[in-house]
Amino acid sequence: MKFFSFIAVFSSMFFFSLFSFSQSFEGEIGFTKKTLNETYNYRYYVKNENVRIEEFDDEKKLIGIVLVNINSYDAILINIDRKLFVDLEKNNIKLTKIQGMDIKNSSSMKKIAGYDCKEVVVKNKKENNEVVYYNHKANYSFFKGLLITLNRKDLASLYFQQIPDINDVFPFMAIEKDASGKVLTTFEVTDVVSKKVDDKLFEIPKGYSKL
């Protein structure tokens, strides 16, 4: 299945000073993933333990959905064109830790989608590559569980998990660089909307069959 070349990251992503830190974020988050040749568009819908991830093509057509429950670590991939869905296999229900990583918290700040984000650089000494994050800490408690459930292997997802105390943290931007410092992939939050989310968004659409 071509859809969901990236699920999540910034995986993720993203939120509000107006919200109480004791209350989990509810609403929508839009973000893009840019590689050397392509741009992908995604949208998160978040409510309590549920996250819906949508992927759109270059013409803004919806091409794929992932429904995630971060409490049960369940994930369902939905193919729009074929009207099929499949359960994602559960693997490694914990954060993935990598030895020999160098993590530097910077004093540098960047405003992204209207939010002040702090720079954190995670470098792999062995591979001599790195991911630069601009993180915002608020009520994003869903994101850690999302990373665990999806068990992604892209550098942005893996390296983010090496940062200590990522509870309630969301990366509003992640920049992957190779050994020469060349930017390979950039993830960036485009908008954040705090709102009530309809429970029906986390249900499998009627008329879809299990693969």
Backbone as a ProteinNet text record, in pm:
[ID]
protein_1_A
[PRIMARY]
MKFFSFIAVFSSMFFFSLFSFSQSFEGEIGFTKKTLNETYNYRYYVKNENVRIEEFDDEKKLIGIVLVNINSYDAILINIDRKLFVDLEKNNIKLTKIQGMDIKNSSSMKKIAGYDCKEVVVKNKKENNEVVYYNHKANYSFFKGLLITLNRKDLASLYFQQIPDINDVFPFMAIEKDASGKVLTTFEVTDVVSKKVDDKLFEIPKGYSKL
[TERTIARY]
83.8	0	87.5	66.1	149.3	117.5	-10.3	-46	22.9	45.7	116.1	262.8	332.1	477.2	534.6	459.6	491.6	362.8	368.2	249.4	281.9	234.6	256.2	362.5	430.8	522.1	472.3	521	526.6	406.6	599.2	551.7	489.1	414.9	338.1	280.6	232.9	226.2	180.2	145.4	126.1	26.2	58.1	-59.6	-58.9	-140.2	-195.6	-172.1	-131.7	-112.3	-244.5	-352.6	-482.9	-537.8	-481.7	-529.7	-460.4	-530.3	-468.5	-376.1	-258.3	-163.5	-215.7	-314.1	-369.8	-473.6	-510.6	-612.6	-548	-579.8	-520.6	-576.4	-494	-535.3	-648.2	-744	-848.7	-860.8	-854.4	-864	-793.2	-748.5	-685.3	-545.1	-458.1	-322.5	-286.8	-245.2	-202.4	-50.9	9.1	154.2	194.5	316	370.2	501.2	529.9	660	718.2	837.2	902	1032.7	1046.4	1171.5	1238.6	1345.9	1415.1	1327.5	1231.9	1154	1003.4	953.2	808.7	763.6	634.6	572.2	447.5	433.1	317.8	242.7	110.4	27.1	-50.5	-57.4	-122.1	-207.6	-301.6	-383.5	-414.7	-394.6	-429.7	-561.5	-644.5	-761.5	-740.9	-746.5	-711.4	-825.2	-862.4	-963.3	-939.6	-908.4	-881.1	-774.9	-807.7	-708.7	-707.2	-789.2	-803.4	-731.5	-666.8	-600.2	-635.7	-678.6	-703.2	-599.6	-530.2	-428.5	-475.2	-478.4	-518.6	-400.5	-387.4	-284.4	-351.8	-297.3	-352.4	-245.9	-291.1	-197.8	-174.3	-99.4	-63.3	-185.6	-294.7	-416.9	-513.2	-463.1	-540.1	-651.7	-637.7	-733.7	-695.1	-793.1	-767.8	-738.1	-621.6	-582.2	-563.2	-556.6	-537.3	-567.8	-608.8	-644.1	-582.9	-537	-497.8	-574.9	-640.4	-711.1	-630.8	-598.7	-510.9	-577.6	-565.1	-603.1	-475.6	-432.5	-302.6	-307.1	-426.7	-437.3	-421.7	-484.6	-478.5	-367.2	-302.1	-197.7	-250	-374.4	-433.9	-424.9	-401.7	-399	-463	-547.1	-616.8	-583.6	-531.7	-500	-618.1	-663.5	-780.3	-739.3	-770.5	-743	-871.1	-867.6	-986.2	-1028.6	-935.4	-968.4	-1030.4	-976.6	-1023.1	-1128.6	-1157.4	-1255.2	-1223.3	-1096.9	-1048.6	-983.2	-976.6	-901.3	-827.7	-717.1	-636.2	-581.5	-575.7	-518	-366.5	-304.8	-159.1	-107.1	-9.6	46	115.2	94.1	156.7	298.8	394.9	535.3	601.7	688.3	771.5	689.2	600.6	510.9	587.6	682.4	762.1	842	897.2	984.2	1109.1	1159.6	1279.5	1402.1	1494.5	1615.1	1736.1	1820	1939.1	2060.7	2160.8	2282.2	2371.7	2446.1	2546.3	2492.8	2375.5	2318.3	2364.3	2386.6	2425.4	2307	2260.2	2140.8	2178.6	2152.8	2188.2	2064.5	2033.8	1926.3	1983.3	1927.2	1976.3	1889.9	1944.6	1866.9	1794.4	1819.9	1756.5	1607.2	1529.4	1384.3	1339	1227.8	1167.5	1016.3	950.6	803.9	748.7	668.4	611	460.9	383.5	236.7	185.2	263.3	222.4	268	346.8	390.5	542.8	590.9	734.3	787.3	886.6	939.9	1090.6	1134.7	1274.7	1352.4	1473.5	1556.6	1622	1615.7	1687.6	1752.2	1882.6	1955	1990.4	1948.2	1978.1	2068.6	2190.2	2288.4	2328.4	2337.7	2384.7	2534.3	2616.2	2761.2	2813	2753.1	2799.5	2767.5	2645.8	2602.5	2640	2675.4	2713	2601.6	2479.1	2366.7	2290.3	2193	2122.2	1983.2	1900.3	1769.6	1759.4	1725.2	1706.6	1556.1	1517.6	1375.8	1350	1228.6	1177.7	1050.7	1062.8	958.5	879.8	752.8	667.4	608	617.5	563.9	436.9	330.3	201.7	121.4	6.3	-82.2	-90	25	30	59.5	-7	23.4	-1.8	-80.6	-112	8.5	105.1	205.9	301.9	338.1	426.6	361.1	233.8	161.9	146.4	133.8	122.8	251.5	366	494	510.7	472.3	484.7	394	270.5	174.6	216.4	259.3	292.3	429.6	519.9	651.2	723.5	724.7	786.1	938.6	1000.1	1144.7	1214.2	1139.9	1204.3	1285.9	1388.7	1480.3	1410.2	1317.3	1250	1177.1	1110.8	1038.6	1134.9	1236.5	1330.6	1414.3	1467.5	1555.9	1479.5	1354.6	1273.4	1257.2	1249.1	1230.7	1354.4	1467.7	1589.6	1593.6	1506.4	1504.2	1442.7	1508.2	1451.3	1322.1	1230.4	1107.3	1031.6	977.6	900	749.8	713.3	572.4	522.8	410.1	345.9	424.2	521.8	603.1	561.7	553.9	528.1	630.4	686.6	782	706.2	711	645.8	727.3	855.3	940.4	1049.1	1083.6	1195.6	1269.9	1401.6	1483.9	1590	1580.3	1676.7	1793.8	1918.5	2038.5	2132.6	2202.7	2299.9	2434.9	2537.4	2669.2	2731.7	2696.3	2751.3	2672.5	2561.6	2477.6	2366.6	2355.4	2250.7	2114.6	2015.5	1879.3	1812.6	1765	1701	1548.2	1499.4	1355	1320.4	1210.6	1163.2	1016.3	983.4	845	811.6	692.8	657	506.8	468.4	327.6	283.8	167.3	115.7	4.4	-74.9	-183.3	-229.3	-282.9	-336.6	-473.5	-572.3	-708.4	-760.9	-784.7	-843.7	-995.2	-1056.5	-1200.7	-1250.8	-1379.9	-1440.3	-1436.2	-1401.6	-1390.1	-1499.6	-1566.2	-1675.2	-1622.6	-1686.2	-1645.3	-1650.5	-1736.7	-1753	-1627.1	-1540.3	-1416.6	-1324.6	-1346.2	-1258.3	-1320.4	-1425	-1491.3	-1456	-1455.3	-1432.9	-1554.3	-1533.7	-1647.5	-1735.3	-1864	-1955.4	-1923.8	-1939.5	-1914.8	-1772.4	-1685.4	-1546.3	-1529.7	-1441.1	-1417.8	-1279	-1266.6	-1138.5	-1051.8	-927.7	-834.4	-778.7
-119.4	0	124.8	209.5	328.1	429.9	434.3	541.4	522.8	634.9	640.3	602.9	672.9	663.6	715.4	799.6	843	847.4	792.3	795.4	880.9	964.7	1029.9	1123	1159.5	1233.8	1361.7	1376.5	1493.2	1549.1	1325	1228.6	1338	1412.3	1446.1	1494.4	1637.1	1714.1	1850.1	1911.2	2053.9	2127.9	2228.5	2275.3	2402.9	2419.3	2546.8	2593.5	2720.1	2782.1	2809.3	2813.8	2839.5	2716.8	2600.6	2477.3	2453.7	2395.7	2353.7	2236.9	2235.2	2126.4	1993.8	1995.1	1871.7	1812.7	1885.1	1840.9	1807.8	1688.8	1648.6	1731.8	1750.3	1826.5	1756.9	1833.9	1785	1882.6	1828.9	1916.2	1857.5	1946.8	1907.8	1966.7	1892.6	1939.6	1907.1	2007.7	1985.3	1993.9	1913.1	1920.3	1867.2	1901.6	1856.8	1781.5	1694.9	1628.6	1660	1719.5	1755.3	1678.3	1604.4	1537.2	1615.2	1560.3	1629.6	1642.9	1549.6	1547.8	1559.7	1536.9	1530.1	1602.1	1637	1695	1614.2	1578.4	1503.4	1589.7	1574.8	1651.5	1557.2	1592.8	1508	1592.1	1525	1591.1	1492.5	1537.6	1459.8	1511.6	1419.1	1450.2	1377.6	1451.1	1394.1	1415.2	1307	1315.8	1204	1241	1143.5	1044.5	913.8	813.3	786.8	857.6	830.5	933.5	882.9	969.1	916.7	1006.9	975	1050.9	978.8	1039.1	1027.3	1139.2	1140.5	1181.5	1117.4	1154.5	1201.4	1310.2	1368	1370.7	1359.7	1368.9	1515.6	1537.5	1673.4	1758.4	1693.1	1764.4	1775.7	1747.7	1756.6	1652.8	1544.3	1434.5	1339	1298.9	1205.2	1068	1011.3	882.2	773.2	807.7	705.6	755.5	664	696	590.9	634.4	541.9	581.3	483.9	505.9	441.1	518.8	470.9	489	386.7	396.8	382.6	490.4	488	416.8	385.6	308.9	159.7	111.6	-31.7	-63.4	41.5	27.2	-39.9	-14.2	-66.7	38.3	-8.1	80.8	10.5	82.5	28.9	115.7	54.1	124.3	110.6	222.5	222.9	269.3	186.9	218.9	276.5	405.9	474.4	419.8	404.9	364.2	224.1	132.8	-6.1	-37.3	59.5	41.3	-82.4	-87.6	-197.8	-142.1	-224.1	-187.7	-309.5	-284	-391.4	-348.4	-442	-414.5	-414.4	-311.5	-304.8	-397.7	-478.9	-574.4	-501.4	-550.7	-489	-541.2	-449.5	-485.1	-385	-432.8	-344.3	-235.2	-277.6	-183.6	-107.4	-28.9	56.2	152.4	253.6	343.7	269.6	307	244.2	325.9	263.5	332.5	289	386.5	362.9	406.6	322.1	353.2	450.7	532.2	618.8	745.1	788.5	911.1	1033.3	1141.8	1268.4	1364.5	1410.8	1495.2	1630.2	1736.3	1870.3	1959.8	2012.2	2109	2248.3	2318.3	2449.9	2558.9	2678.4	2794.3	2860.2	2809.6	2866.3	2836.4	2933.6	2919.8	2955.2	2895.9	2927.5	2928.6	3027.9	3033	2960.4	2856.5	2773.8	2762.9	2795.1	2792.3	2873.9	2976.9	3064.8	3023.5	2916.9	2865.6	2871.4	2907.2	2912.9	2771.7	2734.7	2599.2	2602.8	2509.7	2504.6	2402.4	2440.1	2351.8	2242	2119.3	2004.6	1930.8	1903.5	1834.2	1693.6	1593	1453.2	1398	1359.8	1313.2	1169.2	1091.3	953.9	953.9	930.9	938.2	834.7	716.6	608.5	636.6	679.9	705.1	845.6	932.8	1070.9	1146.1	1122.6	1200.8	1258.8	1344	1408.2	1453.5	1477.1	1537.7	1656.8	1771.9	1893.1	1911.6	1919.3	1934.7	2073.3	2121	2239.3	2195.1	2178.3	2116.4	2218.2	2187.5	2268.3	2175.1	2214.7	2132.1	2194.6	2117.6	2163.3	2039.8	2020.5	1910.1	1805.2	1768.8	1675.6	1533.7	1489.9	1360.1	1244	1265	1157.4	1114.5	1204.2	1179.2	1065.7	1056.1	947.5	812.4	799.1	673.7	644.9	751	734.1	676	727.4	675.2	527.7	492.2	352.5	262.7	304.2	222.3	199.9	305.6	294.2	232.6	242.4	177	212.5	343.4	389.2	377.9	356.3	338.5	454.7	559	674.6	747.7	818.9	881.9	982.2	1058.7	1160.3	1097.8	985.2	916.4	850.2	780.6	708.5	802.5	907.9	997	1079.3	1111.6	1185	1104.1	972.4	886	880.8	932.9	932.9	1053.3	1151.3	1271.2	1237.4	1271.4	1242.4	1320.9	1259.3	1325	1390.1	1306.4	1358.8	1359.3	1334	1344.2	1485.9	1497.4	1626.1	1711.7	1653.7	1728.9	1691.3	1791.3	1763.2	1837.2	1767.6	1832.9	1909.1	2039.7	2120.8	2123.4	2089.5	2078.6	1975.7	1898.5	1804.7	1810.7	1827.8	1842.5	1732.3	1640.2	1530.5	1573.3	1549.9	1587.1	1467.2	1457.3	1349.2	1391	1309.3	1334	1464.4	1506.7	1631.4	1754.7	1732.3	1843.6	1876.8	1798.6	1821.7	1784.7	1870	1843.3	1742.5	1632.6	1527.8	1533.3	1556.5	1556.8	1660.5	1730	1828.1	1805	1795.2	1788.2	1921.4	1975.4	2102.4	2114.6	2157.3	2183.3	2308.6	2301.3	2414.9	2488.4	2415.5	2479.9	2390	2452.1	2381.2	2440.5	2355.1	2400.8	2328.3	2401.5	2344.4	2344.8	2225.5	2215.8	2079.2	2066	1936.9	1851.4	1725.1	1633.5	1528.2	1503.5	1406.8	1265.1	1188.6	1050.1	963.4	997.6	916.1	914.2	1012.8	1015.4	899	836.4	727.5	590.4	588.2	464.4	425.2	293.8	247.6	285.4	348.6	387.9	268.7	292.9	187.2	143.6	13.9	-38.6	-82.2	-71.9	-114.1	-258.9	-333.3	-473.7	-492	-593	-621.9	-704.1	-662.7	-733.5	-855.3
0	0	0	-96.7	-107.3	0.9	41.5	133.3	266.9	332.4	458.1	447.2	360.5	356.2	486.4	549.3	686.6	765.5	886.1	970.2	1090.8	1097.3	1222.5	1253.7	1280.9	1351.1	1374.2	1361.7	1423.2	1372	1426.5	1402.6	1400.7	1472.5	1496.9	1491.6	1689.2	1697.7	1730.1	1873.3	1855.2	1944.3	2027.9	2100.4	2182.9	2288.3	2326.5	2468.2	2476.2	2605.6	2674.8	2599.7	2659.3	2731.8	2700.6	2762	2895.7	2989.2	3114.7	3086.6	3149.2	3126.1	3179.7	3267.8	3322.4	3228.9	3124.7	3031.3	2898.4	2845.3	2718.5	2604.6	2505	2387.9	2314.8	2269.2	2180.4	2063.9	1942.6	1826.3	1706.4	1616.2	1491.1	1480.4	1412.9	1386.7	1242.4	1168	1030.8	1022	935.8	917.9	781.3	742.3	614.3	635.3	540.5	533.5	396.5	394.7	268.8	255.7	145.5	113.1	0.5	-55.1	-163.5	-287	-302.6	-426.4	-408.2	-287.7	-270.5	-143.3	-142.8	-25.5	8.9	136.5	185.2	286.4	288.5	381.3	472.1	600.5	700.1	794.5	858.6	959.6	1071	1196.1	1313.9	1369.8	1413.7	1495.1	1627.7	1737.3	1867.4	1965.9	2035.7	2140.9	2240.7	2364.2	2470.5	2424.1	2422.4	2383.8	2233.1	2157.5	2014.6	1928.1	1823.1	1724.6	1585.8	1501.2	1360.7	1277.6	1189	1103.5	959.3	891.1	751	663.7	547.9	451	322.6	264.5	143.4	34	-91.2	-202.4	-239.3	-346.3	-386.5	-422.7	-460.7	-496.9	-378.6	-259.7	-135.2	-126.3	-202.4	-196.4	-83.8	-2.4	106.1	48.4	84.4	27.8	131.8	260	362.1	500.6	587.8	726.5	818.2	934.2	1040.2	1166.1	1227.7	1353.5	1465.3	1569	1675.9	1811.9	1896.2	2036.7	2118	2183.4	2250.6	2385.5	2435	2560	2534.7	2429.2	2396.9	2297.5	2243.5	2141.5	2014.7	1982.5	1859.8	1750	1627.7	1511.6	1393.7	1321.1	1204.6	1084.1	977.8	854.1	758.6	703.2	615.7	476.3	376.2	236.6	176.1	139.9	89.6	-46.3	-139.4	-275.7	-280.5	-201.7	-206.6	-100.5	-15	93.6	177.3	219.5	302	427.3	532.7	651.8	704.7	773.8	828.6	963.9	1058.7	1190.3	1180.4	1237	1239.5	1348.2	1314	1410.3	1524.3	1645.8	1762.8	1779.1	1783.9	1803.1	1895.7	1985	2065.9	2135	2225.9	2292.5	2400.9	2357.4	2446.1	2358.8	2419.3	2345.2	2299.3	2181.5	2126.9	2166.1	2236.3	2280.5	2197.8	2163.3	2083	2163.5	2170	2246	2168.6	2242.3	2182.8	2118.1	2159.2	2102.8	2182.2	2111.1	2172.9	2165	2283	2288.8	2347.8	2273	2318.7	2321.3	2440.1	2454.1	2430.2	2335.6	2298.3	2360.1	2367.1	2412.4	2295.3	2173.9	2055.4	2054.1	2009.9	2001.8	1860.1	1820.5	1691.4	1707.7	1647.9	1653.5	1532.8	1559.9	1454.8	1476.8	1376.3	1383.7	1502.4	1539.4	1647.7	1785.7	1796.2	1925.9	1938.7	2056.3	2082.8	2104.2	2025.1	2029.1	2057.3	2140.9	2183.4	2102.5	2063.9	1982	2065	2013.4	2068.9	1952.2	1962.7	1856	1903.9	1826.6	1858.8	1748.9	1787.8	1689.8	1717.1	1610.9	1619.8	1589.5	1691.8	1675.6	1576.5	1580.8	1494.4	1348.8	1321.2	1183.7	1136.6	1231.8	1202.6	1128.7	1173.3	1121.7	1239.8	1213.9	1323.6	1282.6	1385.5	1365.4	1459.7	1403.6	1482.5	1505.9	1632.7	1667.4	1723.6	1700	1768.6	1840.4	1972.6	2052.5	2133.8	2149.6	2236.9	2341.5	2467.5	2575.6	2630.8	2627.2	2681.6	2718.3	2656.5	2693.8	2583.6	2527.3	2414.8	2460.7	2562.9	2622.8	2527.4	2422.9	2329.1	2245.8	2224.8	2122.5	2159.3	2285.1	2328	2301	2336.7	2311	2162.9	2083	1938.2	1880.5	1925.3	1878.7	1913.4	2035.9	2079	1996.2	1975.5	1902.7	1758.2	1689.6	1548.1	1523.5	1623	1614	1484	1452.5	1329.2	1334.1	1215.1	1205.4	1134	1096.3	1035.7	1142.1	1100.2	1195.1	1286.4	1231.2	1312.1	1430	1406.1	1514	1612.2	1560.3	1645.2	1731.8	1672	1745.6	1849.2	1820.3	1917.8	2046.2	2034	2150	2240.4	2193.5	2274.1	2368.9	2347.4	2430.6	2566.5	2676.1	2808.4	2832.8	2902.6	2946.9	2832	2743.2	2630.4	2660.8	2785.6	2822	2793.4	2726.3	2695.8	2597.1	2530.2	2433.4	2292.2	2205.8	2065	1978.5	1878	1786.9	1678.8	1683.5	1581.9	1452.8	1464.8	1346.4	1374.1	1271.1	1278	1145.7	1152.5	1032.4	1033	938.9	928.9	841.1	892.2	817.1	807.5	694.3	679.6	736.4	715.3	773.3	724.7	604.4	549.9	593.3	664.6	707	608.7	503	402.7	459.3	438.2	485.3	392.5	449.9	371.9	381.3	501.5	524.7	630.3	609.8	707.8	737	865.5	910.7	978.1	951.1	1013	1032.8	1152.2	1182.4	1107.8	1044.8	969.5	1044.2	1121.9	1196.2	1309.5	1413.1	1529.4	1561.1	1574.8	1603	1725.8	1831.9	1952.1	1937.4	1939.9	1918.3	1963.4	1977.5	2005.5	1879.6	1896	1782.9	1790.5	1680.4	1672.8	1693	1780.5	1806.9	1681.2	1587.1	1467.2	1380.6	1397.9	1319.9	1353.3	1467.5	1510.9	1486	1404.5	1367.1	1224.2	1195.1	1058.7	974.5	860.2	776.2	736.1	722.5	680.7	537.2	512.7	379.3	353.9	454.7	440.3	489.8	423.8	457.6	516.6	604.1	666.2	572.7	557.4	469.7	540.2
[MASK]
+++++++++++++++++++++++++++++++++++++++++++++++++++++++++++++++++++++++++++++++++++++++++++++++++++++++++++++++++++++++++++++++++++++++++++++++++++++++++++++++++++++++++++++++++++++++++++++++++++++++++++++++++++

